[in-house]
Amino acid sequence: MADRKQPHQVQVHGLRGQQQLGPSASKVLTVLTMLPVAGGLLALAGITLVGTLIGLTVTTPLFILFSPVLVPAALLIGFAVTSFSASGALGLTGFRSLSWVASYVQEATRTMPESLDQAKRRMQDMAGYVGQRTKEVGQEIQRKAHEGK
């Protein structure tokens, strides 16, 4: 167990074959380079937090003083945005409905001449049948009138 490596220790062989314990030079340089960057970012985060707290401290009394004006104004703006959104949605729905009706009418007029031709032929056939039947009934009435004399 004595030949086992200890955790977090790296064995580095030097130029002469000697073993060195500890981090490599590149790792040390990386840590030394990143330390100021991390410190600077942490300082910026702290400054931002302090600025936010100061701004909140200054504006809270203003919000409380002007809340009788700000709350109705915020509600009015919210209702206006909702109304404009609903108006746009209903307008779009109406436009889509009119578009559907227009395409339906256009499709109906495209197939209507065929339907009209069929109806015209049926009316001609029916008129011919009624004319023929009327002629037959008229002849039958004349025949019965001649027999009755």
C-alpha positions in Angstrom: 0.0 0.0 0.0 3.0 2.3 0.4 3.4 2.4 -3.4 -0.1 3.8 -3.9 -0.5 7.4 -5.0 -1.9 9.9 -2.6 -5.1 11.8 -3.8 -4.5 15.2 -5.4 -0.8 14.6 -5.9 0.6 14.3 -9.4 3.9 12.8 -10.1 5.9 14.7 -12.6 9.1 13.5 -14.1 11.7 16.2 -14.6 14.4 16.4 -17.2 16.8 14.4 -15.1 14.2 11.7 -14.3 13.5 12.9 -10.8 9.9 12.7 -9.5 8.3 16.0 -8.4 5.1 16.1 -6.3 2.6 18.9 -6.9 0.8 20.6 -9.7 2.4 21.3 -13.1 3.6 24.7 -14.1 0.8 25.1 -16.7 -1.9 24.5 -14.0 -0.3 27.0 -11.7 -0.3 29.6 -14.5 -3.9 28.8 -15.3 -5.0 29.3 -11.7 -2.9 32.5 -11.4 -4.5 33.9 -14.6 -8.1 33.0 -13.7 -7.9 34.3 -10.1 -8.0 38.0 -11.0 -10.8 37.4 -13.6 -12.9 35.5 -11.1 -12.2 38.1 -8.5 -13.2 40.9 -10.9 -16.5 39.2 -11.8 -17.3 38.6 -8.1 -16.7 42.3 -7.4 -19.0 43.3 -10.3 -21.7 41.0 -8.9 -21.3 42.6 -5.5 -21.5 46.1 -7.0 -24.6 45.1 -8.9 -26.2 43.7 -5.8 -25.4 46.9 -3.8 -26.8 49.1 -6.6 -30.0 47.1 -6.8 -30.5 47.4 -3.0 -29.8 51.1 -3.1 -32.2 51.6 -6.0 -34.9 49.6 -4.3 -34.4 51.5 -1.1 -34.8 54.8 -2.9 -37.8 53.8 -5.1 -39.9 51.9 -2.5 -41.2 55.1 -0.8 -41.8 56.6 -4.3 -43.9 53.6 -5.3 -45.8 53.8 -2.0 -46.5 57.5 -2.5 -47.5 57.3 -6.1 -49.3 53.9 -5.9 -52.7 55.6 -6.2 -51.6 56.7 -9.6 -49.3 53.9 -10.7 -51.7 51.0 -10.0 -54.6 52.3 -12.1 -52.2 53.3 -14.8 -50.7 49.8 -14.8 -54.2 48.3 -14.9 -55.2 50.6 -17.8 -52.1 49.7 -19.8 -52.7 46.0 -19.1 -56.4 46.2 -20.2 -55.4 48.2 -23.3 -52.8 45.6 -24.4 -55.3 42.8 -23.8 -58.0 44.7 -25.8 -55.7 45.3 -28.7 -54.6 41.6 -28.7 -58.2 40.4 -28.6 -59.2 42.8 -31.3 -56.4 41.5 -33.5 -57.3 37.9 -32.8 -61.0 38.5 -33.6 -60.1 40.5 -36.8 -57.8 37.7 -37.9 -60.6 35.1 -37.2 -63.1 37.2 -39.2 -60.7 37.6 -42.1 -60.1 33.8 -42.2 -63.9 33.2 -42.1 -64.4 35.5 -45.1 -61.6 33.9 -46.9 -63.2 30.5 -46.4 -66.6 31.7 -47.6 -65.0 33.2 -50.7 -63.2 30.0 -51.6 -66.4 28.0 -50.9 -68.4 30.3 -53.3 -65.7 30.1 -55.9 -65.7 26.3 -55.7 -69.5 26.3 -55.9 -69.6 28.5 -59.0 -67.0 26.3 -60.7 -69.3 23.2 -60.4 -72.6 25.1 -60.9 -72.6 25.0 -64.8 -72.5 21.2 -64.6 -75.4 21.2 -62.2 -77.3 23.7 -64.3 -76.8 21.6 -67.4 -78.1 18.5 -65.5 -81.1 20.4 -64.2 -81.8 21.8 -67.7 -81.8 18.3 -69.2 -84.1 17.0 -66.5 -86.5 19.9 -67.1 -86.5 19.3 -70.9 -87.1 15.6 -70.3 -89.9 16.4 -67.8 -91.4 18.9 -70.2 -91.3 16.4 -73.0 -92.9 13.7 -70.8 -95.6 16.1 -69.6 -96.3 17.2 -73.2 -96.6 13.6 -74.4 -98.8 12.7 -71.4 -101.0 15.7 -72.0 -101.4 14.7 -75.6 -102.4 11.2 -74.6 -104.9 12.4 -72.0 -106.4 14.8 -74.6 -106.8 12.0 -77.1 -108.3 9.8 -74.5 -110.8 12.5 -73.6 -111.7 13.0 -77.3 -112.1 9.3 -77.8 -114.5 9.1 -74.8 -116.4 12.1 -76.0 -116.9 10.5 -79.5 -118.1 7.2 -77.8 -120.5 9.1 -75.6 -122.4 10.6 -78.6 
